[in-house]
Amino acid sequence: GAVVSQHPSWVICKSGTSVKIECRSLDFQATTMFWYRQFPKQSLMLMATSNEGSKATYEQGVEKDKFLINHASLTLSTLTVTSAHPEDSSFYICSAREGPVDRTDTQYFGPGTRLTVL
Amino acid sequence: GENVEQHPSTLSVQEGDSAVIKCTYSDSASNYFPWYKQELGKRPQLIIDIRSNVGEKKDQRIAVTLNKTAKHFSLHITETQPEDSAVYFCAASIGRAGRRALTFGSGTRLQVQP
């Protein structure tokens, strides 16, 4: 199956700093990538949909100025958590969908990034 | 928006027994229903999916059934093994044209006792 990587796998930062997380599709082109947040023992909550070459679509309640998403190429999307606070600590997972929107629904997930804000 | 409910939240079975996890969805426009398995600290792995034009799909010990009228779908695992122990998530596509984001259920922690 298709492979999605994420970097870094974990990061610890101080409150007030910004953290960038990268999501890459390694062996396919992803026109759409998704960013999820997962708290311990909970489900995946969709944060935003990232479309190559256009602005991301954010879910209700997700601050777009705090969670900056850039999808500059067909293989890379980045999530930047700006001015991070301890409540932003979570497991962030991206997924990528291969191919045209109307051709496939299958999403492949990255390994996740565990963010801890001190 | 779409709402997906999943039951049970935990499930313990003996090795060799069958396990069934059930989900219901609210948006009748949803037409894609994947199931993911997630082990602790790891990424969700797609194990099976079904589209709305199919009522049942099987892959070895795993099967999924879909009832569009009732808006529910189920995961069936037969001859369970200890390595099946994990958290399982159902999901449904939101169905908005051109978007196809997934809404996940709350998850089922399956424990297979040897």
HADDOCK unambig.tbl for C-alpha pairs under 7 A between the chains (distance, minus, plus):
assign (segid A and resid 42 and name CA) (segid B and resid 106 and name CA) 6.55 0.50 0.50
assign (segid A and resid 43 and name CA) (segid B and resid 104 and name CA) 6.74 0.50 0.50
assign (segid A and resid 43 and name CA) (segid B and resid 105 and name CA) 6.76 0.50 0.50
assign (segid A and resid 43 and name CA) (segid B and resid 106 and name CA) 4.98 0.50 0.50
assign (segid A and resid 43 and name CA) (segid B and resid 107 and name CA) 6.11 0.50 0.50
assign (segid A and resid 44 and name CA) (segid B and resid 104 and name CA) 6.34 0.50 0.50
assign (segid A and resid 101 and name CA) (segid B and resid 98 and name CA) 5.81 0.50 0.50
assign (segid A and resid 102 and name CA) (segid B and resid 98 and name CA) 6.82 0.50 0.50
assign (segid A and resid 105 and name CA) (segid B and resid 100 and name CA) 6.66 0.50 0.50
assign (segid A and resid 109 and name CA) (segid B and resid 43 and name CA) 6.20 0.50 0.50
assign (segid A and resid 109 and name CA) (segid B and resid 44 and name CA) 6.31 0.50 0.50
assign (segid A and resid 110 and name CA) (segid B and resid 43 and name CA) 6.19 0.50 0.50
assign (segid A and resid 111 and name CA) (segid B and resid 42 and name CA) 5.95 0.50 0.50
assign (segid A and resid 111 and name CA) (segid B and resid 43 and name CA) 4.61 0.50 0.50
assign (segid A and resid 112 and name CA) (segid B and resid 43 and name CA) 6.34 0.50 0.50
